[in-house]
C-alpha cells in the first residue's frame, strides 16, 4: 500500500466513523415517542389511502427527486415483502411533462402542483421531500394538496417553512444537505416497512 493509499484509507475511516456517529445521533431523535408517533402516523395515512384505492404521490428536487423515485420503486415493485404493487407516482419525473409545464406556466408555481392537480383525487397522499423546506414548487404542491383533500407527509431539514402544510412532519435536525438526504433515505425505508406491516404483508 502506498503512502497516498494509506492516507486515503485513514481519511475514509475517519469520515465513515464521523458519519456513523452523526447518523446514530439523528436517527435516535426519531426513536423518541413524539417522532416515532409522527413516523407511524405517516405510514398509517399512506396505508389507509392505498387500501381505500388511493395513490401516493412523491416529489422533490435534485437528490430529493431521486429519493422520491427510489421510494416509488419500493412501492410499485416491492420493499421487503413479496406482495402486490402499491399505487405510487413520482411527480416531475417525466421530462416532456415537466419541461412543458415549466415553459408554459413557470416551474416554481406549477412544476409539480399542475401534475398533481391532473392526477390526484381527495383521499390520496402527497409525500414531499425537501432538504431546505423552502422550495417554491414543493410548497406549491403542498398548498394544492392541503386545499384539495390530499393528506401530506413532509420530510425536511432545519429552517423549513412547511409546518403549516404538513399533516405528518419529519424534520432531520441538520443543516447539511447530504446528511439530511441520507437520513431521509432511512426514514423512507422505515415508512415502506411500516406500510407493509400495516397492510398485513410480511
Secondary structure, 3 states (H helix, E strand, C coil): CCHHHHHHHHHHHHHHHHHHHHHHHHHHHCCCHHHHHHHHHHHHHHHHHHHCCCCEEEECCCHHHHHHHHHHHHHHCCCCCCCCCCCEEECCCCHHHHHHHHHHHCHHHHCCHHHHHHHCCCCCEEEEEECCCCCHHHHHHHHHHHHCCCEEEEEEECCCCCHHHCCEEEEECCCCHHHHHHHHHHHHHHHHHHHHHHCCCC
